[in-house]
Every structure is written in structure tokens, then in C-alpha cells.
Amino acid sequence: MEPREPMSGEPRPGDAPPKPPLPDASPDVSPGLSPNLPPDASPLEAPPPDTAPPEDAAAGSLEWSTPPPADSGPGEIGWRGIGSTLGRALDTYGSAFPVFVALGIPVAIFSAVTVLAGTNLPAVLVASLMTGVVGLVVSAAMIFTADDLGRGIRPSVAGAVDRAAGRAVPLLLSTLVVLAVVGGIGALAAIVAIALVAIGSGSAGVVALALVAAIVAVVILGAISLRWAVSSPAIVLDDLGPLAGLNRSWSVMRGHLWRLVGLYVVLGLLVIPASSGASLMSTYASQRAVAAVGLGIATLLSAPLLAIAIAIVYRDLAGRPAPAGAGVPRGRGRRTAVVATLGGGLLVFTAGVWAITSSGGQIFVPERGQVLAGTSQNTLDPCHPNGVKSNFDSTEEIWIGAVFTQRVPTGDEVVVEYFGDGTSLGRATLTAVPPGLECYYEIDPIRGARPGTYRVTVTYGSRVIADGSFTVR
């Protein structure tokens, strides 16, 4: 049989086998949607725009190509556990410990100044306000630093502070919103409770109802605070406004309140030594400078850990992207962070115990060891006259009070002596009555004093336990 020529379309001998036809590229794609979606993308989401990274982006960084989703339910968020969050927070803290300490110095200083202000109310208010404002910027800088480390970017103090300053206004506004809401609910609950007690005239049932109302208010306030706990990193990292940041936090925290409570408890256990020591020093230290140093150190050690932890929580729950392989090496900085937090905290706590011992267990009172002169008597605490100052007119009343550096045991005596221009004007003996003598005050004011410089001393045995002077013009 003679071979025939192949018909059109038939393979010739020696030809490669034909390739199978390509399948339909996207049989199920609806009109208007791209078939070239990445494997993990939802078929209902448009592909991200093909934009180039900014020229000044650091190597290894990854920016949001689109804003984060407006809402995330519990099934979409990525809580990775209390232990994981704590471990990564410690690693982050320890891996850049000098940076976090440098960032925390300003808020530590202002915290110490608040203690040094003592009973000077205007100074205390100014120092407290500055501590709050500086604290917002410092916290934002720490959040930026923690996020940079998590994305494999080397942090810098100047860069973090510069970026944080740009987010200070929305952070401040969101804080004011939180204070207004929480304060308003708290005030309303207090008014309701007081009204119930007043109406019930001591009725046990009404008092119980008022107590229940107070407990409910506390629970509501706690839930609101927890839902807004990660608003700062939302505002800082995703460049959101104050209300948008609060809404974002409210969204991603849904279903995770008890987990956040657990994280706070664990963090609290780590910083308890430092905070307790600072509290003891503020209560019992005989010198405000000592108490101020204790509070400053405690703030310096504990503040970064909370800022880092909430930054990590927000990154997990919001699904912020990070380059593959980026982040802080596991366990590398953990030892440094634990030693600094617990070791430094134990030193502060030891100083607090020493303050109790050295004071004989007496609670620290501002101006301890000073004789004070004021323009009127303090009816709530006569040992601290009102309107304390050092210069008086001869027509003014001068009220004298003093708090001793130590308690005088019952039955022991102290000697109060007045001097005018270096000459003794008189002395009186006071005998301590149970449970002992800690201060004294003059029952009547000094009136019509002649111009000059006056000094008052209180002596216990051979020790001066209070001393002060003032001038009359």
C-alpha cells in the first residue's frame, strides 16, 4: 500500500506530539475583575495597585499599599497568644535597650519633677501636664521603634522622635476623647450612686443597688478602655485621625478583651518591683529628691515594655505586613530586658524598703523637717499652714507649723526655740503624748512682728528635727 500524504492538521512522522490546549483562563471570574489575583487573595477584592515603594523607604521595609480594612471581625484578626506577645515584647525591648532608654528619659525627668514640686500646686499641675504631653510623644516614638524592629529596620532615636512629633496632635485629641467619655460615664455613675444613697436614707437595699450600679459602671469603663487600648498604635502606624484610630482599635479588639487583660496582668507582674519601690520611696523617703529619683528610674524601666507590647498586639490584630525573615531574632534580647526590668525593679524596691527603715515607718510628708510660715491656718492639717512663703509684711498674720524628720516617742520632749536676727527670743518644751509626736503648730498667729529675719528650730536631744526661717519687712 502506498503511503498517502497526511491531511491538513494531522501530525507528520517525527513531529513532536501536540501540546494540550490551554484551559480557559478564568471561567468563573465575573466581568470587571482581574483573573491575575495572587493565590491568597479573595476573588472579591481588586488586586493592589502596582505602585513603586517610596524612594526614601528603608531597605527591607514594607508599606501599606492600601489603607487597612475598615472593620475586622474575630475570625480575621491574628492574636498569637499572651506568651508569644510577651516574648516578642521582651526580645524587642532587649534588642534595642539603649534606644528605648534614651527615648524614655524625657518622661522620666518630668515624672521626677512632679514629685519635686511637692505641695506647690501650680508647679505640680504644670509638671503633670508636661508629663502627659511628653508621654504621648515618647510612647509614639517607642511604638515606631518597636514596629521598625519588627520589620527589620534599624531604629534611631532622632527619627522616631521626629515621626512621633508629627502624630502628637491626633494622639492628644484621641486622649481627650477618651477622657471625656470615661470621665462622663464615671461622673454619671457617681451621681446615680450618690442619689440612690441619699434617697434611700441609709436603706440597705438602696445602698446595695448603688453598689451594683457602681460595679456595672466600672465594668463598662473597663470594657471601653480595653476596646480603645490599641488606638495609639493605630493612629501612629497607620496615620489615622483621632476618631478613626479609636474606631480601628474598637474593631480589631473585638473578642480579645480577656486576652488583653491577661497580658496586662503579666506585664504588671514584671513591673511590680519597680512601681512598688517607687511608691514606697514616695511615701516614706525623708527627701523628695530621693523619691523623685526612684519614680524616674521606675518610669524609665517600665514605660517601654507597655508601649512595645501594644504595638505588637496591634500589628498582630491588624495584620500589618512585614518582609519575610524580618523581625527581632527570638530570645536574643530577652535576657537583657528581664534583667533590666526585674533587676532594676528589685533595686528600686530595695531602696523603698530602706526608706521605710530609715524613716522608722513614718509616712513621708512633703516639707518634712521644715518649719513653715504661712498666711492662714490650715484647718485640715494645722502643721502645714496655708499660703506658705518666706517674706511677710509686718501687718500680716504669720502662722507657724512644722513636720519633724522623725516621730518623737510618747513621753519624750522636744524644744522649740525662736531666734530674731540671730538672737534667741525664747524657747518652749513640748512633751509627746500617745501615740507620739510627729509635728507641731502654734495655736495663735504672730501679729505685728518687727522687721527682721526670724528662725525657728525644733530640737530632739542633740538632733534638729525641724528648722526654718522667714523675713518680716
ChimeraX attribute file (.defattr): number of C-alpha atoms within 10 A of each C-alpha:
attribute: neighborCount
match mode: 1-to-1
recipient: residues
	/A:1	3
	/A:2	4
	/A:3	5
	/A:4	6
	/A:5	8
	/A:6	10
	/A:7	8
	/A:8	7
	/A:9	6
	/A:10	9
	/A:11	12
	/A:12	12
	/A:13	7
	/A:14	6
	/A:15	7
	/A:16	8
	/A:17	8
	/A:18	8
	/A:19	6
	/A:20	6
	/A:21	6
	/A:22	6
	/A:23	7
	/A:24	7
	/A:25	9
	/A:26	10
	/A:27	8
	/A:28	9
	/A:29	12
	/A:30	11
	/A:31	7
	/A:32	7
	/A:33	13
	/A:34	14
	/A:35	16
	/A:36	11
	/A:37	14
	/A:38	10
	/A:39	7
	/A:40	6
	/A:41	11
	/A:42	10
	/A:43	17
	/A:44	10
	/A:45	10
	/A:46	14
	/A:47	15
	/A:48	12
	/A:49	8
	/A:50	7
	/A:51	7
	/A:52	7
	/A:53	13
	/A:54	8
	/A:55	6
	/A:56	6
	/A:57	11
	/A:58	13
	/A:59	10
	/A:60	13
	/A:61	16
	/A:62	15
	/A:63	13
	/A:64	12
	/A:65	12
	/A:66	8
	/A:67	9
	/A:68	14
	/A:69	9
	/A:70	10
	/A:71	13
	/A:72	18
	/A:73	12
	/A:74	14
	/A:75	7
	/A:76	12
	/A:77	20
	/A:78	15
	/A:79	22
	/A:80	12
	/A:81	13
	/A:82	16
	/A:83	12
	/A:84	12
	/A:85	20
	/A:86	22
	/A:87	16
	/A:88	23
	/A:89	28
	/A:90	26
	/A:91	25
	/A:92	31
	/A:93	32
	/A:94	25
	/A:95	22
	/A:96	20
	/A:97	19
	/A:98	12
	/A:99	18
	/A:100	28
	/A:101	18
	/A:102	12
	/A:103	25
	/A:104	25
	/A:105	17
	/A:106	19
	/A:107	24
	/A:108	25
	/A:109	19
	/A:110	22
	/A:111	25
	/A:112	24
	/A:113	24
	/A:114	23
	/A:115	23
	/A:116	21
	/A:117	20
	/A:118	14
	/A:119	15
	/A:120	12
	/A:121	11
	/A:122	10
	/A:123	16
	/A:124	17
	/A:125	13
	/A:126	15
	/A:127	20
	/A:128	18
	/A:129	14
	/A:130	18
	/A:131	20
	/A:132	17
	/A:133	15
	/A:134	19
	/A:135	19
	/A:136	22
	/A:137	26
	/A:138	27
	/A:139	26
	/A:140	29
	/A:141	29
	/A:142	31
	/A:143	26
	/A:144	25
	/A:145	30
	/A:146	29
	/A:147	24
	/A:148	21
	/A:149	21
	/A:150	23
	/A:151	22
	/A:152	21
	/A:153	19
	/A:154	12
	/A:155	18
	/A:156	16
	/A:157	16
	/A:158	12
	/A:159	12
	/A:160	22
	/A:161	20
	/A:162	12
	/A:163	16
	/A:164	24
	/A:165	16
	/A:166	14
	/A:167	23
	/A:168	19
	/A:169	16
	/A:170	20
	/A:171	28
	/A:172	17
	/A:173	14
	/A:174	22
	/A:175	18
	/A:176	13
	/A:177	15
	/A:178	16
	/A:179	13
	/A:180	12
	/A:181	15
	/A:182	19
	/A:183	13
	/A:184	12
	/A:185	16
	/A:186	17
	/A:187	13
	/A:188	14
	/A:189	19
	/A:190	16
	/A:191	13
	/A:192	15
	/A:193	21
	/A:194	15
	/A:195	14
	/A:196	21
	/A:197	20
	/A:198	13
	/A:199	12
	/A:200	15
	/A:201	11
	/A:202	11
	/A:203	13
	/A:204	11
	/A:205	12
	/A:206	18
	/A:207	19
	/A:208	14
	/A:209	16
	/A:210	22
	/A:211	15
	/A:212	13
	/A:213	17
	/A:214	19
	/A:215	13
	/A:216	13
	/A:217	19
	/A:218	16
	/A:219	12
	/A:220	15
	/A:221	17
	/A:222	15
	/A:223	14
	/A:224	16
	/A:225	17
	/A:226	20
	/A:227	23
	/A:228	22
	/A:229	20
	/A:230	26
	/A:231	29
	/A:232	29
	/A:233	28
	/A:234	28
	/A:235	24
	/A:236	25
	/A:237	20
	/A:238	16
	/A:239	15
	/A:240	21
	/A:241	19
	/A:242	24
	/A:243	16
	/A:244	17
	/A:245	25
	/A:246	23
	/A:247	18
	/A:248	26
	/A:249	25
	/A:250	20
	/A:251	20
	/A:252	29
	/A:253	26
	/A:254	15
	/A:255	14
	/A:256	15
	/A:257	17
	/A:258	11
	/A:259	14
	/A:260	20
	/A:261	14
	/A:262	14
	/A:263	20
	/A:264	17
	/A:265	11
	/A:266	15
	/A:267	17
	/A:268	14
	/A:269	10
	/A:270	17
	/A:271	22
	/A:272	19
	/A:273	23
	/A:274	29
	/A:275	23
	/A:276	20
	/A:277	26
	/A:278	28
	/A:279	19
	/A:280	25
	/A:281	31
	/A:282	26
	/A:283	20
	/A:284	24
	/A:285	31
	/A:286	25
	/A:287	19
	/A:288	24
	/A:289	17
	/A:290	20
	/A:291	26
	/A:292	25
	/A:293	22
	/A:294	29
	/A:295	28
	/A:296	23
	/A:297	23
	/A:298	28
	/A:299	22
	/A:300	25
	/A:301	25
	/A:302	23
	/A:303	21
	/A:304	25
	/A:305	24
	/A:306	20
	/A:307	24
	/A:308	27
	/A:309	25
	/A:310	24
	/A:311	29
	/A:312	27
	/A:313	26
	/A:314	26
	/A:315	22
	/A:316	17
	/A:317	23
	/A:318	23
	/A:319	17
	/A:320	17
	/A:321	14
	/A:322	19
	/A:323	13
	/A:324	9
	/A:325	10
	/A:326	15
	/A:327	19
	/A:328	23
	/A:329	16
	/A:330	13
	/A:331	15
	/A:332	14
	/A:333	21
	/A:334	21
	/A:335	15
	/A:336	18
	/A:337	22
	/A:338	16
	/A:339	13
	/A:340	17
	/A:341	24
	/A:342	19
	/A:343	16
	/A:344	20
	/A:345	26
	/A:346	20
	/A:347	17
	/A:348	26
	/A:349	24
	/A:350	19
	/A:351	20
	/A:352	27
	/A:353	18
	/A:354	17
	/A:355	26
	/A:356	20
	/A:357	13
	/A:358	14
	/A:359	16
	/A:360	13
	/A:361	15
	/A:362	18
	/A:363	18
	/A:364	23
	/A:365	20
	/A:366	21
	/A:367	19
	/A:368	23
	/A:369	23
	/A:370	20
	/A:371	26
	/A:372	28
	/A:373	30
	/A:374	23
	/A:375	17
	/A:376	18
	/A:377	24
	/A:378	15
	/A:379	10
	/A:380	8
	/A:381	11
	/A:382	19
	/A:383	23
	/A:384	28
	/A:385	23
	/A:386	19
	/A:387	15
	/A:388	18
	/A:389	15
	/A:390	15
	/A:391	14
	/A:392	18
	/A:393	14
	/A:394	17
	/A:395	12
	/A:396	16
	/A:397	19
	/A:398	27
	/A:399	26
	/A:400	27
	/A:401	26
	/A:402	28
	/A:403	26
	/A:404	25
	/A:405	23
	/A:406	22
	/A:407	18
	/A:408	21
	/A:409	15
	/A:410	13
	/A:411	13
	/A:412	14
	/A:413	17
	/A:414	20
	/A:415	15
	/A:416	19
	/A:417	17
	/A:418	17
	/A:419	16
	/A:420	18
	/A:421	12
	/A:422	11
	/A:423	10
	/A:424	13
	/A:425	13
	/A:426	10
	/A:427	13
	/A:428	10
	/A:429	12
	/A:430	14
	/A:431	14
	/A:432	18
	/A:433	13
	/A:434	9
	/A:435	11
	/A:436	14
	/A:437	21
	/A:438	19
	/A:439	23
	/A:440	19
	/A:441	19
	/A:442	14
	/A:443	11
	/A:444	11
	/A:445	17
	/A:446	14
	/A:447	12
	/A:448	13
	/A:449	17
	/A:450	14
	/A:451	14
	/A:452	13
	/A:453	16
	/A:454	21
	/A:455	19
	/A:456	24
	/A:457	20
	/A:458	28
	/A:459	17
	/A:460	16
	/A:461	11
	/A:462	7
	/A:463	10
	/A:464	16
	/A:465	24
	/A:466	25
	/A:467	20
	/A:468	18
	/A:469	19
	/A:470	19
	/A:471	20
	/A:472	18
	/A:473	12
